[in-house]
Amino acid sequence: MLYLWLKALHIIAMVCWFAGLFYLPRLFVYHAMSEDSTSRERFCVMERKLYRGIMLPSMLATVVFGIWLLLLNPSLLSQGWLHAKLTLVLLLIGYHHVCGAMLKRFARGEQNRSHVFYRWFNEAPVLLLLAIVILVIVRPF
């Protein structure tokens, strides 16, 4: 029963994390398009609160519950699909930290990319989510 509760909490944390990963780059799009200081300041506050208040705790909870699940069922570590999933999760954690670095550049007023860049940047977590869900459900190898 504990395993199922942990799995549910892992999925809930992952959904919250992805909500932030989808929304923060969208805020970057609007931030890059903003032309007045009031809007830019407002976006800095929104981005910081989203990153620190939702994304970071959700990422940490996702990782902690995932590790706990592996400790309860270490036989999963012998399966290829899990290796692929964990590799993608590491890429996702890297993406999360790149978002944090971008957030800091916006806060310092050093953003020099167009809104088009952020629109494309916003697509990466979608691709990672698709691949991770397919690996977990289909377990192709």
C-alpha positions in Angstrom: 0.0 0.0 0.0 2.9 2.4 0.8 4.3 1.9 -2.7 1.0 3.0 -4.3 0.7 6.1 -2.1 4.3 7.0 -3.0 3.6 6.4 -6.7 0.5 8.7 -6.5 2.5 11.4 -4.7 5.3 11.0 -7.3 2.8 11.6 -10.1 1.1 14.5 -8.4 4.5 16.2 -7.8 5.5 15.5 -11.4 2.3 17.1 -12.7 2.8 20.2 -10.6 6.5 20.4 -11.7 5.4 20.2 -15.4 2.8 22.8 -14.9 5.6 25.2 -13.9 7.9 24.0 -16.7 5.2 24.7 -19.2 4.2 28.1 -17.7 7.6 29.7 -16.9 8.9 29.8 -20.5 5.5 31.2 -21.5 6.0 34.0 -19.0 9.4 34.5 -20.6 7.7 35.0 -24.0 5.5 37.7 -22.6 8.4 39.2 -20.5 10.5 39.4 -23.7 7.7 41.2 -25.4 7.0 43.7 -22.6 8.1 47.2 -23.2 7.4 49.1 -20.0 9.2 48.7 -16.6 6.0 48.0 -14.7 5.2 45.0 -16.8 8.8 43.7 -16.6 8.8 44.1 -12.8 5.5 42.2 -12.6 6.9 39.4 -14.8 10.0 39.2 -12.6 7.8 38.7 -9.5 5.6 36.1 -11.2 8.5 34.2 -12.6 10.4 34.2 -9.2 7.3 33.0 -7.3 6.5 30.3 -9.8 10.1 29.0 -9.8 10.7 29.1 -6.1 7.2 28.4 -4.8 6.0 25.7 -7.2 8.6 24.4 -9.5 11.5 23.9 -7.1 9.4 22.1 -4.4 7.7 20.0 -7.0 10.9 19.0 -8.6 12.4 18.0 -5.3 9.3 16.1 -4.3 9.3 14.3 -7.7 12.9 13.2 -7.2 12.5 12.2 -3.6 9.4 10.1 -4.2 11.0 8.6 -7.3 14.1 7.6 -5.3 11.9 6.2 -2.5 10.0 4.1 -5.1 13.3 2.7 -6.4 14.4 1.9 -2.9 11.2 -0.1 -2.4 11.5 -1.8 -5.8 15.2 -2.0 -6.8 14.5 -4.6 -9.4 13.3 -1.8 -11.7 16.9 -0.7 -12.0 17.7 -3.7 -14.2 15.2 -2.6 -16.8 16.3 -0.6 -19.9 13.2 1.7 -20.0 14.0 3.0 -16.5 17.5 3.9 -17.6 16.2 5.8 -20.5 13.6 7.5 -18.3 16.2 8.5 -15.7 18.4 10.0 -18.4 15.4 12.1 -19.6 14.7 13.1 -16.1 18.3 14.3 -15.7 17.8 16.3 -18.9 14.6 17.7 -17.4 16.4 18.7 -14.2 19.0 20.5 -16.4 16.2 22.3 -18.3 14.7 23.3 -14.9 18.1 24.9 -13.9 18.5 26.6 -17.3 15.0 28.2 -16.7 16.4 29.4 -13.3 19.4 30.9 -15.0 17.1 32.7 -17.5 14.9 33.9 -14.7 18.0 35.5 -13.1 19.0 37.2 -16.4 15.6 38.6 -16.8 15.7 39.9 -13.2 19.0 41.6 -13.9 17.7 43.1 -17.1 20.2 41.1 -19.2 17.7 39.2 -21.3 18.8 39.5 -25.0 16.7 36.9 -26.8 13.5 37.4 -28.7 10.1 36.1 -27.7 10.4 33.7 -30.6 13.4 32.0 -29.0 11.3 31.5 -25.8 8.4 30.1 -27.8 10.7 27.4 -29.2 12.3 26.9 -25.8 8.9 26.3 -24.3 8.5 23.1 -26.4 11.3 21.1 -24.9 9.4 19.9 -21.8 6.5 18.8 -24.0 8.9 16.5 -25.9 10.4 15.2 -22.7 7.0 14.5 -21.1 5.9 12.6 -24.1 9.0 10.4 -24.1 8.9 9.8 -20.3 5.2 8.8 -20.3 5.7 6.5 -23.2 8.7 4.9 -21.6 6.8 4.3 -18.3 3.6 3.0 -19.8 4.8 1.1 -22.9 8.2 0.0 -21.4 9.6 -0.7 -24.9 12.8 -2.2 -23.7 
